[in-house]
């Protein structure tokens, strides 16, 4: 029994396990077919031709399939997954936000390479509009939207659809690498302040209480005093109009009584004033005479006057 040993060169193994080719890229709206493929715009995956699947199946690549997209003209790159292999040969279809990140136009050339990415543990996003703060639970909305993504790249501006509105978020930071895979991962998500957001001004809690200025008593007569009795006009039974015109007497400034403010008032404290008039001071001698009680010391009255008989 003979044993055959085959030596595999490490360089040849690397080339065999690597997928690298160029495609002309178009947006999803250019994809021919009766079905609406707007779902591609909601995620971070592309559509490739069937020949790519045939070539990938011959290579010993790891799953899930992740790719690095590079625009050599602008030196921009990003990472993505694959959704289907139904595109025409030599063409791939990308989401619109991904073409904007790569600065690609319709029909531009893009380099597609297979890569292996580390699993994400942390990511930080910055909304590109303060309208993102109107969402009640932004983390839950982002978590649901990221299910259509395969990986994240630091510096990309991704787009998510919520309530028929597009929200753009910039990937500020990813850990443990600048490009990470988010398939079946436990990732902590953090948000930065939205672009153009201004914090509301904080008002001081303790405001200086305005001092009440004493006004001129002569100006009180010009104030609205409300109801005044016996100021209306009357009607006579004989139909005459003489003496029925109202003639209210004007109020003098001394007739208008103004309340006395409590200058010792404090917030959160209620004071009940039993008697607002100050009591006069009594002399000690007068107190003794008033408090001294003598029984049967009063004087009586008689209905019949007493007098001498003539």
PESUL-V471164 format. One record per backbone hydrogen bond with DSSP energy under -1.0 kcal/mol. NH is the residue of the N-H (numbers start at 1). CO is the residue of the C=O. Records with the same first field share a line. If there is no record, write none. Layout:
NH: CO, CO
This chain:
13: 9
14: 10
15: 11
16: 12
17: 13
21: 112
23: 110
24: 90
25: 108
26: 92
30: 27
31: 28
40: 37
43: 40
44: 148
46: 81
47: 93
48: 84
52: 49
54: 50
55: 51
56: 52
57: 53
61: 59
67: 80
68: 113
69: 78
70: 111
71: 76
75: 71
76: 71
78: 69
80: 67
81: 44
83: 46
87: 48
91: 88
92: 24
93: 47
94: 26
99: 95
100: 96
101: 97
102: 98
104: 99
107: 25
108: 105
110: 23
111: 70
112: 21
113: 68
114: 19
115: 66
120: 181
121: 175
122: 175
123: 188
124: 173
125: 190
126: 170
128: 168
132: 129
133: 130
134: 131
135: 132
141: 137
142: 138
143: 139
144: 140
145: 141
146: 142
148: 145
149: 146
152: 180
154: 178
155: 171
156: 153
158: 169
160: 167
162: 165
167: 160
169: 158
170: 126
171: 156
172: 124
173: 124
175: 122
180: 152
181: 118
182: 150
188: 121
190: 123
192: 125
195: 127
197: 194
219: 216
220: 217
223: 220
234: 244
244: 241
255: 252
265: 262
269: 266
287: 283
288: 284
289: 285
290: 286
291: 287
